Amino acid sequence: MSEAVPARTGGCLCGAVRYEVRGALRPIVMCHCSQCRRMTGHVMAATGARHADFRLLSEDRLGWYASSGLQIACHIFTADKGGYYEIADSAPQVRDGSFSVSWQ
């Protein structure tokens, strides 16, 4: 018998955007490519959910805030990493975008 995945909810800091995921999340991938660093101002941490498991609860406006408690699966495009920081965790590092992470 498989165990049900608990619903995860989230949204922006001001509360205008809220969502719910009722399924597995892909492990966190840290991207260090120049495009992601330009878009975010630093490295980008990304996860994913299957579209069928995702439900938007409200979407008035968008906003972003720092989060904590996520586990990094790997770092990609580390050859493009900025010279002003070090990757200090033990997650695997890939110089290009070729990676594979286990996802339920």
N, C-alpha and C positions, 0 to 999 in steps of 0.2 A: 504494500500500500504506500503510495507516495504522499508526502507531507505537503499540504497546501502552502503556497507562498503568500505571506501576509501582504496586504495592500500597503503601498508606499505613497505618501502624498507629499507635495511640495508646491512651491510657488515663489513669486518674487517677494522682496522684503516689504514692500508696501501692501501686499495682499491683493493687488488687482488681478494677478494671474495665478491661478491654482490648477493643479493637475493631480491625477491619481494613476498609479501603475499597479495592476493586479497580475503580475507575472515576474519572471526572473529578469534581473538587470545584467547586462553584459559587464564583465570586469572593467575597471577604470583603465584607460589608456592615456598616457601623458604624451602629447605631441610637442616637439621642439622645433618644428619647421618654421622658416621665416614668415610664411603666410599666417600661421596660427599665432605666432608671437606678435605680428602686426595687428591682427584682429583683436587679441585679448590684452595686449600690453605685456605679456609674459608667456609662459607655457600654457597649453590648454589641457585641462583634465576633462575627459569625455567618457560617458557611459552611453548605453542605449537600451531601448525597450522595444519589444515587438509592437507594431502598430495596433494589433488586436488587443493588447494588454494595456494600452494607454487611453486615458480619457481626460479631456480638457474640461475643467469644472468652471472656470471663469477666465476671461482674457481681456479685461478692460484696457490695461496698459502693460508694458514690459519693464522689468528692472532686474538687476543682478546683485548678488551679495555673496560674500565668502561663506563657504560651508566647511564642516569638519566631519571626521569620523568615517571617511571613505578609504578603501584600501586600493592602492595602485597596483594594476596588473603588469604594466610595462611602460617603458618610455620609447617613443619612436622618433625618427629623424634627429637623432642626437648629434649627427655630423653637422647639423645646422644650429646647434644649441648656442645661445648667447654666451659670450665670454665672461660675463659679469656674475655668473652664479655657477654653483656646482650641484650635481645631482647627488644627494646625500643619502638616499634610501637604497634598499637592497633589491628593488624591482629590476628585472632584466632590462638591458639597454640595447636598442637596435639602431644602427647608424642610418638605415633608410626606413621605408614604410612597410617592409615585409615583417609581419608578425602574425601570430596565431594565439588566441586566448580561448580557454575552455569556457563555454557558455551553455548553461542548461536550457 
